[in-house]
Amino acid sequence: MKALKYSRQRESIEAFLKTRCDHPTADVIYNNIRLEYPNISLGTVYRNLSLLAGLGRINIVNCGDGVEHFDSDTTPHYHFKCKQCGRILDVRLTPSCQLNELASEALGCSVTGHLLVFEGICKECSTKAPADVHHVDTL
């Protein structure tokens, strides 16, 4: 395999992701990287994200919202998506081998891994006062 050519832009994308724990989208990454590299294209950001994911240096997180999110933490872990604000949080649980075994039995095939996204309302959203709540007096 050919050696990977060094790229300051790719290094900047990876370094940016390492400063974040909110699983940004490619658009968020692009808008931040443009501050340092004003001529970078969104296509270049997508190609570098794809390359970094292919190399196992970042993960692509799909949470069912039709948008890819990116995570520099490549250790096995689950995610949680807030149904109110859309925030994606890491869930520090060790992925369950038992779940793989149960799925293998149910399917009659060999399951070697799984992806799991929990959903609900995050702590911050659940403690906020409901916005836009109007009290109507009835007669």
N, C-alpha and C positions, 0 to 999 in steps of 0.2 A: 504494500500500500504506500502511496505517495505521502511524503511528509507534509504536514499542515503548515501552510505559510502563515507567518505571524501577521496579525491585523490589530492595529490600535483600536479600531472601532469595535471589533469583536471583544477585545480585552475590556473595553469601556462598558459594553453591554453586560458582560459577565460580572464586572465589578459593581455595576449599578444594581443588578439583581441580588448580589450578596448583601447589599445595604437594606433590602426590603424583606418584609415578612408578610406582606399583604397580597402576594401573588398577582402582580400587575399584568395587564394585557399588553400585546405588542404595541398598541397605540400609546399607552402610557409610557412604555419604555422608549419608543420613538420620540415622543415629545420631550422627554428628559435628555436623551442622548443628543438631540438637535442643539441643545444649549452649548454643548462642547464641540459638536461637529455639525455646523449649520447646513452643510451640503449633503448630509447623509439622507438616503432615501428610505422610505418605509419598506421597500423591497429588500434593501440591504439588511435592515433590522430583521425582517422575517427570515431571510436566508441564514443569517448568523444564529438566530434563535434555533432554527431547524438543525443547523450543524452542531451547535452546542448540545442540543438534546440527543442527537445521534451519537455524539461522543460520550454521553452519559454524564455530562458536567452540569446539566440542568434538567428539570422535569417539566413536562407539559401537563397541566392540570385541566381536565374537562369536568365541569360541574353541572352539566345539563342546561347551561344557559346559552349554548351555541357559540361561546367565545372561548378561545384558548387563553389560559392564564399560565404564568411561568413561575417556577419555584427553583431557587438555587439549592435548596435542601434536598439532596438525592438519597437520603436515608429513608428506608421504608417507613411510611406513616400515612395516616388517614387525614381527611380534610372535613371541614364543617362549612356549610354555606348558609349565611343568614338570609332568610326569605324576605326580610324587611329591607335591609340596607345593601344586600348583595356581597357583603364582606366575606372573604374566604380565610378561614383560620386553620392552622395546623392542629391536629388532634394527636397528642403524644401517647398513643397506644401502640403496642407491638402488634403488627398484623397477625391475624389468627390463622395458624396452620390448620386448626380444626375446621374452620370455615371452608378451606380448600378441600379437605377430606369429605365433608358433608356434600359439597357440590360435586365432587368426583363420583360419590355413590349415587347421587340423584341423577346425574347425567350419564353414568356408565362410561366415563372417559377420564383421562388424567388431567386434573386441574392443577396448575403449577403456581398460580398467583391470582390475585384479585385487586380491583380498585373499588374503594368505598368512599362515598361522600355522604356525611350526615347532613341533615337539614333541620332548621328550626329558627328560633329567634335568638340572636346573640345577647350577651349580658348587657351591652350598652343600649341596645334597642329596647330590651325588656324593662330597663329602668327609666327610660325617657317617658315624659308625659306625652300622651297621644297628641299628635299635631293635627291641626285643622278640625278639632272636635268642636262642634257648635251645640250649645245648649238651647233647646227650644222649649219655651214654656207652653204648655197646653192648657186650654181652658176647660 
